[in-house]
Amino acid sequence: MILAVDTSLGTAVALIDDDGTRLSDASAADPLRHAEVIGELLVRALDAPGSGPIDHAVAGMGPGPFTGLRIGIATARTFALGRGIPVVPVPSHFAAALTAVEHHAVTGPFAIVTDARRREVAITVFDGTDADGIPHVITDTVLVARVDADEHLQGIRRIDVETLSGVDLARVGARALAAGRTLAGTEPIYLRQPDVTVPGAPKKVGS
């Protein structure tokens, strides 16, 4: 069984069994209250009837804002540490791409577009799924000014996403595990530096 957690947009927590069947799915669309809701959503997801031992935790790695994104990743890592199970990092746009392909029958190249704030959007271009059932990336994620997004895409179908499916994030993670593939590194996909910086050393005061 696999638990998935994502806070790249709203907050999504889901649980699937070993064949990808949805056992539970709890989410909140608010993009600012991750810390307030994630505990309750986690409890709701884990209360699924018939759920048994969880073998992996999938963490949505973004792209997303610094503050919100790290809450979901920290939750997945803390849960995994407490259970002694591995964390599977998955780019969050892969979940939206799987939803587009398998639930909305999108064919041909398409772009997943999410709000990156500061009048910018994050864009990843996909084309169907590969032999492992994982969304096939044809253009890596980039940050683009919102007003320039359509020009950047040059006619590629655009899918604006405001919420992600935790179930589909878990399914991408499960397929990556089955294929022995790593889809993301351990560092979150921020695309820009966080606003908060570590202060420099204090200036020395002359005697």
Protein Blocks (a to p, Z undefined) as FASTA:
>chain_A
ZZdddfklmccdddddfkopafbdcddfblklmmmmmmmmmmmmmmpghiacdfbdcdde
bjcdfklmmmmmmmmmmmmmmnopacddddfklmmmmmmmmmnopgcjddddddeejoia
cddddehjafkopacdfbdcddddfklmmmmnnopacdddfbdcfklmmmmmmmmmmnop
afbdfbdcehpacfbdcddddddddZZ
